[in-house]
Amino acid sequence: GWRAGLHRAFLLSLAALVINASIFLWLYLEFDHPGGTGLIASSNCGNIGRMETGIKVGLNVISTLILGASTYAMQGTTSPTREEVDTAHKKGKWLEIGTQSWRNLGYVRRRHAAIWAVLVFTSLPLHLM
């Protein structure tokens, strides 16, 4: 069900974090970085351009997977339960089902709304890059 999907999304994001941290640590330890700037390779413009393209493609693939996982989790956390829908209906309100919705945040559990807020805050930099 959706909880297994949420678990897979978490593991995917965790793997991306570990991969990024490992590469950063390797680069930091492997190459000199005087004044905070490191030189990974020195070559002609064509080779450096291809290297840069490869790095950017890799980062974009990882960030796209993280955004997909985050969006999946955000949709799951704003999806109301049957009880939450019934509570909203008793108050004369309606909720959105099957989509991510700000409207639902006032009716889902506070824990789910807090998880949604953390995901928005942490995913926003990826959206802006």
Salt bridges, closest charged atoms under 4 A:
GLU52 OE2 - LYS56 NZ 3.01
ASP86 OD1 - ARG82 NH2 2.98
